[in-house]
Amino acid sequence: MTISPNKFVACTYDLFVGEENELMERAPKEMPLKYIQGMGMMLPAFEKNLFGLTAGDKFDFVLPVADAYGERNEEAVIELLKDIFKNEAGEFDSEVISEGNTVPMRTAEGEVVHGSVLEIKEDAVVMDFNHPLAGEALHFIGEVLDVHEATAEEIQEFTQSSSCGCGCDHSDSKEGCGGCCGGCH
């Protein structure tokens, strides 16, 4: 069976970024990436590169910045008043809001976005709402392990367990989605 729309896909991959080809992420055989082709779980260019492959096929491709998460947008780095980060006790939540953490937040429209804490100032927190892999070309090397018709249970699992659609359950994580699967978008 070949990878085509509505097929369940399991694959391994190593994700490399930067000029030094730094290993950013790995999905080994014991914990493969799982997704359903065509459901918008992965970057479209990632799915396009796997389209037509079968179990046992190996892949090696690079997604240019424009086909990955785009260029960094400096307007997505903003200062927010420290007061909005108070916990139930009315105190600044320094356990969750610390430099380097990625936290889920809601826009005025109620959309969940993930921001990385860059700096904590006296009255403000500097947040970066760019995707962690923005500005990076993504080099994937891997192997397709399984391709089959997606079951109703698999479709339900992917549509209900994850806020980002990548199939991993990080809904209780303080860090939110920091880029798991190379595909959260």
Rosetta silent file (secondary structure, phi, psi, omega in degrees, C-alpha in Angstrom):
SEQUENCE: MTISPNKFVACTYDLFVGEENELMERAPKEMPLKYIQGMGMMLPAFEKNLFGLTAGDKFDFVLPVADAYGERNEEAVIELLKDIFKNEAGEFDSEVISEGNTVPMRTAEGEVVHGSVLEIKEDAVVMDFNHPLAGEALHFIGEVLDVHEATAEEIQEFTQSSSCGCGCDHSDSKEGCGGCCGGCH
SCORE:     score description
SCORE:     0.000 S_00000001
   1 L     0.000  139.356 -178.829    0.000    0.000    0.000 S_00000001
   2 E  -102.138  155.481  177.051    1.311    3.466   -0.856 S_00000001
   3 L   -69.802  120.598  178.648    1.072    6.675    1.128 S_00000001
   4 L  -152.907  175.194 -176.330   -1.937    8.576   -0.179 S_00000001
   5 L   -52.258  140.294  177.096   -4.816   10.563    1.370 S_00000001
   6 L    68.968   15.253  175.559   -6.419    9.054    4.493 S_00000001
   7 E   -93.564  137.581  172.092   -3.687    6.443    4.960 S_00000001
   8 E   -74.221  134.734 -179.032   -2.202    5.911    8.413 S_00000001
   9 E  -128.089  134.159  170.200    1.581    6.353    8.233 S_00000001
  10 E  -124.808  130.837 -179.618    4.255    5.356   10.743 S_00000001
  11 E  -149.578  157.166  171.431    7.859    6.303   10.039 S_00000001
  12 E   -93.822  159.101  170.138   11.199    6.901   11.664 S_00000001
  13 E  -163.840  154.613  164.902   13.146   10.065   11.036 S_00000001
  14 E  -115.363  132.168  179.080   16.102   12.126   12.101 S_00000001
  15 E  -110.449  121.297  179.394   15.569   15.871   11.706 S_00000001
  16 E  -113.068  143.354  178.473   18.651   18.001   11.095 S_00000001
  17 E  -137.086  162.632  174.202   18.771   21.821   11.015 S_00000001
  18 L    80.479  168.777 -178.228   21.324   24.563   10.523 S_00000001
  19 L   -67.478  -25.966  178.462   24.507   24.807    8.540 S_00000001
  20 L   -87.119    3.557 -178.588   26.196   22.293   10.856 S_00000001
  21 L    53.905   51.808 -179.442   23.343   19.804   10.229 S_00000001
  22 E   -70.790  132.323  176.453   22.573   19.631   13.966 S_00000001
  23 E   -69.952  115.382 -176.727   20.331   16.734   15.017 S_00000001
  24 E   -97.039  -35.150 -171.291   17.213   18.497   16.316 S_00000001
  25 E  -157.629  150.361  179.872   14.770   15.641   16.743 S_00000001
  26 E  -140.495  137.035  171.844   14.558   11.882   16.340 S_00000001
  27 E  -120.660   96.509 -177.666   11.646    9.464   15.948 S_00000001
  28 L   -80.183  173.111  179.934   13.134    5.960   16.359 S_00000001
  29 L   -56.931  -32.919 -179.031   11.450    2.631   15.538 S_00000001
  30 L   -71.594  -23.622  179.770   10.396    2.309   19.189 S_00000001
  31 L  -141.684   66.114 -174.926    8.539    5.637   19.042 S_00000001
  32 L   -71.267  160.869  169.840    7.838    6.393   15.378 S_00000001
  33 E   -70.352  132.791  177.127    6.043    9.403   13.998 S_00000001
  34 E  -127.123  133.067  177.528    2.421    8.458   13.311 S_00000001
  35 E  -157.265  171.408  176.470    0.012   10.555   11.289 S_00000001
  36 E  -113.976  119.104 -176.515   -2.787   10.318    8.748 S_00000001
  37 L   -58.220  130.941  174.138   -1.851   11.569    5.292 S_00000001
  38 L    87.832    1.299  179.969   -3.918   14.506    4.102 S_00000001
  39 L   -95.379    6.292  177.572   -5.495   15.477    7.443 S_00000001
  40 L    78.255   18.587  179.912   -3.282   18.540    7.911 S_00000001
  41 L   -78.459  -30.096 -175.285   -1.287   17.021   10.755 S_00000001
  42 L  -116.571  165.987  174.064    2.061   17.534    9.086 S_00000001
  43 L   -59.149  137.207 -179.667    3.598   20.263    6.993 S_00000001
  44 H   -54.249  -39.183 -179.336    2.206   19.968    3.455 S_00000001
  45 H   -68.534  -30.965  175.451    5.718   19.731    1.980 S_00000001
  46 H   -64.210  -49.513 -179.971    6.555   16.874    4.387 S_00000001
  47 H   -61.501  -39.182  179.883    3.476   14.937    3.235 S_00000001
  48 H   -61.161  -38.356 -179.490    4.266   15.688   -0.411 S_00000001
  49 H   -71.529  -24.263  178.795    7.731   14.155   -0.003 S_00000001
  50 H   -94.607  -14.146 -178.452    6.307   10.947    1.490 S_00000001
  51 L   -54.209  130.540  176.889    3.405   10.669   -0.975 S_00000001
  52 L    88.775   -8.789  178.157    3.610    7.414   -2.945 S_00000001
  53 L   -77.395  161.064  178.652    6.133    5.712   -0.645 S_00000001
  54 E  -126.459  167.337  177.836    5.472    2.260    0.828 S_00000001
  55 L   -54.599  133.563 -178.326    6.535    0.434    3.988 S_00000001
  56 L    97.637  -18.941  178.840   10.286   -0.198    3.827 S_00000001
  57 L   -71.302  140.815  175.572   11.019    2.836    1.630 S_00000001
  58 E  -100.274  154.109  177.726   13.715    5.191    2.894 S_00000001
  59 E  -137.653  154.894  179.862   13.593    8.952    2.444 S_00000001
  60 E  -157.111  105.174 -178.690   16.066   11.832    2.581 S_00000001
  61 E  -148.467  160.377  178.163   14.852   15.340    1.729 S_00000001
  62 E  -118.929  129.435  172.132   15.236   18.970    2.747 S_00000001
  63 E   -95.150  118.572  176.645   12.329   21.358    3.213 S_00000001
  64 L   -65.131  161.033 -177.168   13.484   24.893    2.468 S_00000001
  65 H   -47.855  -45.447 -177.114   12.509   27.573    4.992 S_00000001
  66 H   -62.744  -29.717  179.725    9.550   28.700    2.856 S_00000001
  67 H   -93.180   -5.004  179.596    8.102   25.154    2.823 S_00000001
  68 L  -100.858 -109.679 -177.594    8.787   24.582    6.526 S_00000001
  69 L  -109.867   12.866  176.562    7.867   27.234    9.111 S_00000001
  70 L    75.456  178.595  178.541    8.874   30.319    7.148 S_00000001
  71 L   -72.981  155.553  173.293   11.253   33.089    8.066 S_00000001
  72 L   -65.019  141.183  178.501   11.450   34.434   11.602 S_00000001
  73 L  -114.184  109.482 -177.245    9.142   37.391   12.122 S_00000001
  74 H   -65.211  -20.190  176.075   10.608   39.901   14.563 S_00000001
  75 H   -71.708  -12.626  177.707    7.107   41.354   15.069 S_00000001
  76 H   -86.489    1.194  174.048    6.218   38.038   16.742 S_00000001
  77 E  -101.977  112.990 -173.903    8.620   38.916   19.585 S_00000001
  78 E  -135.262  158.175  173.945    6.626   41.050   22.020 S_00000001
  79 E   -97.986  131.867  176.253    6.637   42.283   25.592 S_00000001
  80 E  -117.825  143.742  179.146    3.619   41.379   27.705 S_00000001
  81 E   -59.909  137.518 -177.906    2.816   42.879   31.082 S_00000001
  82 H   -60.894  -26.929 -177.606    3.979   40.618   33.876 S_00000001
  83 H   -59.998  -27.181 -177.437    0.551   40.906   35.538 S_00000001
  84 H   -75.875   -6.375 -178.621   -1.066   38.552   33.014 S_00000001
  85 H  -104.962   31.247  179.303    1.134   35.699   34.261 S_00000001
  86 E   -84.168  144.772  176.772   -0.282   35.523   37.787 S_00000001
  87 L   -86.119 -172.546 -178.305   -1.278   32.171   39.275 S_00000001
  88 L   -60.641  -27.910 -179.889   -4.405   31.425   41.355 S_00000001
  89 L   -81.689   -0.556  179.521   -2.733   32.989   44.402 S_00000001
  90 L    81.108   15.195  179.935   -2.301   36.267   42.499 S_00000001
  91 L  -109.509  154.125  176.599    1.489   35.932   42.304 S_00000001
  92 E   -58.861  129.704 -175.185    3.751   35.886   39.249 S_00000001
  93 L   -85.951   77.870 -175.623    4.028   32.233   38.159 S_00000001
  94 L   -72.199  -15.463  177.424    7.838   31.955   38.022 S_00000001
  95 L   -70.477  -43.497 -179.423    7.694   28.149   37.918 S_00000001
  96 L   -87.487  -42.208 -177.265    6.017   28.123   34.509 S_00000001
  97 L   -92.406   84.909  176.145    7.155   31.524   33.235 S_00000001
  98 L  -134.957  152.072 -176.055   10.920   31.128   33.183 S_00000001
  99 L   -53.438  131.289  179.292   13.437   31.841   30.452 S_00000001
 100 L    97.635  -21.419  178.422   13.534   29.064   27.877 S_00000001
 101 L   -73.974  148.580  172.306   10.077   27.641   28.654 S_00000001
 102 E  -110.277  128.360 -174.937    7.439   27.441   25.961 S_00000001
 103 E  -127.774  143.485  174.871    3.924   28.101   27.219 S_00000001
 104 E   -77.924  139.946  177.977    0.477   27.919   25.639 S_00000001
 105 E  -138.831  164.746  178.395   -1.447   31.188   25.590 S_00000001
 106 E  -112.609  139.088  174.177   -4.735   32.387   24.097 S_00000001
 107 L   -78.947  173.971  177.571   -5.185   35.222   21.646 S_00000001
 108 L   -60.033  -25.839  179.456   -8.047   37.692   22.001 S_00000001
 109 L   -86.918   -0.721  178.882   -9.957   35.452   19.574 S_00000001
 110 L    90.192    1.172  179.314   -9.433   32.402   21.814 S_00000001
 111 L   -74.271  137.881  177.032   -6.866   30.689   19.562 S_00000001
 112 E   -83.706  127.663  175.456   -4.111   28.793   21.386 S_00000001
 113 E  -128.227  152.877 -179.744   -0.600   29.933   20.456 S_00000001
 114 E  -110.090  130.916  179.976    2.706   28.842   21.934 S_00000001
 115 E  -125.454  142.899  177.341    5.283   31.376   23.002 S_00000001
 116 E   -96.238  133.893  178.629    8.832   30.955   24.233 S_00000001
 117 E   -79.033  115.016  179.839    9.913   33.041   27.209 S_00000001
 118 E   -91.782  -39.585 -174.655   13.005   34.985   26.118 S_00000001
 119 E  -157.536  144.819  174.875   13.451   37.356   29.040 S_00000001
 120 E  -113.928  117.216  179.530   11.776   38.342   32.279 S_00000001
 121 L  -101.010 -179.691 -177.872   11.994   42.052   33.055 S_00000001
 122 L   -59.448  -44.849 -176.721   10.832   43.939   36.131 S_00000001
 123 L  -120.054    3.803 -175.153    7.328   44.641   34.758 S_00000001
 124 E  -145.723  162.354  174.984    7.196   42.614   31.533 S_00000001
 125 E  -122.183  128.110  178.455    7.909   39.260   29.948 S_00000001
 126 E   -90.341  119.490 -176.703    9.496   39.123   26.479 S_00000001
 127 E  -116.972  144.025  176.466    7.817   36.344   24.468 S_00000001
 128 E  -114.030  114.704 -178.895    8.665   34.895   21.063 S_00000001
 129 L   -98.730   12.047  170.349    5.639   33.567   19.171 S_00000001
 130 L   -70.239  150.877  171.918    7.633   32.357   16.169 S_00000001
 131 L   -62.380  143.349 -178.906    7.617   28.598   15.688 S_00000001
 132 L   -56.909  -23.553 -179.957   10.824   27.227   17.274 S_00000001
 133 L  -103.918   13.225  175.937   11.980   26.060   13.828 S_00000001
 134 L   -61.066  139.709  179.453   11.135   29.295   11.981 S_00000001
 135 L    84.248    2.928 -177.734   14.024   30.387    9.772 S_00000001
 136 L  -114.165  138.172  166.213   15.384   26.841    9.481 S_00000001
 137 L   -79.579  142.692 -175.932   15.538   24.472    6.534 S_00000001
 138 E  -111.757  119.861 -179.061   14.496   21.007    7.740 S_00000001
 139 E  -105.670  111.619 -179.402   16.502   17.961    6.625 S_00000001
 140 E  -104.333  131.584  172.387   14.594   14.692    7.192 S_00000001
 141 E  -129.451  124.919 -177.695   16.194   11.256    6.862 S_00000001
 142 E  -167.494 -165.673 -178.553   14.044    8.242    7.684 S_00000001
 143 E  -144.967  138.988  176.056   12.142    5.134    6.739 S_00000001
 144 E   -78.496  126.372 -179.226    8.466    4.325    6.279 S_00000001
 145 E   -98.045  -37.392 -173.699    7.501    1.543    8.708 S_00000001
 146 E  -152.096  141.412  172.644    3.774    1.111    8.076 S_00000001
 147 E  -140.364  124.698  175.691    1.066    2.316    5.699 S_00000001
 148 E  -155.372  165.950  176.208   -2.563    1.218    6.030 S_00000001
 149 E   -58.866  131.482  178.746   -6.113    2.507    5.781 S_00000001
 150 L   -68.887  133.115  177.227   -6.744    4.718    8.804 S_00000001
 151 L   -84.099  163.968  176.799   -9.282    3.202   11.179 S_00000001
 152 H   -59.388  -37.563  179.725  -12.063    5.218   12.808 S_00000001
 153 H   -65.870  -41.258  179.275  -10.233    4.814   16.134 S_00000001
 154 H   -65.964  -42.033  178.141   -6.981    6.188   14.696 S_00000001
 155 H   -61.119  -44.325  179.174   -8.775    9.158   13.164 S_00000001
 156 H   -63.508  -42.558  179.403  -10.476    9.873   16.487 S_00000001
 157 H   -57.554  -45.211 -177.031   -7.192    9.536   18.381 S_00000001
 158 H   -74.243  -29.291 -177.803   -5.468   12.100   16.175 S_00000001
 159 H   -86.794  -16.197 -177.642   -8.316   14.588   16.123 S_00000001
 160 H  -111.343  -21.059 -171.392   -8.977   14.551   19.869 S_00000001
 161 L   -89.234  -10.424 -169.852   -5.639   13.977   21.638 S_00000001
 162 L  -140.152  134.981  177.574   -3.618   16.924   20.435 S_00000001
 163 L   -75.926  -21.056 -177.231   -4.065   20.652   20.173 S_00000001
 164 L  -100.524  -12.554  177.725   -1.483   20.887   17.412 S_00000001
 165 L    88.713    6.228 -177.010   -2.613   17.918   15.352 S_00000001
 166 L   -88.986   -5.841  178.057    0.653   15.994   15.406 S_00000001
 167 L    92.891   -9.341  177.370   -0.750   13.064   17.345 S_00000001
 168 L   -92.883  146.868 -176.038    1.387   13.466   20.443 S_00000001
 169 L  -100.106   97.325  178.267   -0.414   14.225   23.679 S_00000001
 170 L  -120.686   27.076 -176.583    1.180   17.235   25.298 S_00000001
 171 L   -65.095  -25.541  179.140   -2.015   18.856   26.474 S_00000001
 172 L   -97.525    1.058 -175.662   -0.849   18.707   30.101 S_00000001
 173 L   -75.419  138.312  175.136    2.704   19.796   29.357 S_00000001
 174 L   -67.979  -25.301 -176.217    3.956   23.077   30.775 S_00000001
 175 L   -88.820  -11.214 -177.418    6.006   23.470   27.630 S_00000001
 176 L    64.307 -146.108 -178.339    3.154   22.926   25.189 S_00000001
 177 L  -101.062  108.481  179.310    4.278   21.968   21.720 S_00000001
 178 L   -92.571   11.428  179.738    7.861   22.892   21.165 S_00000001
 179 L   119.162   15.288 -177.592    7.977   21.365   17.715 S_00000001
 180 H   -51.610  149.146  175.781    7.437   17.665   18.265 S_00000001
 181 H    67.503    0.833 -177.827    7.306   15.566   15.131 S_00000001
 182 H    64.035    5.424 -171.744    8.760   18.418   13.107 S_00000001
 183 L  -124.457   -9.708 -179.199    5.203   18.928   12.011 S_00000001
 184 L   -62.566  131.295 -179.025    3.240   20.867   14.582 S_00000001
 185 L  -149.641    0.000    0.000    2.063   24.049   12.980 S_00000001
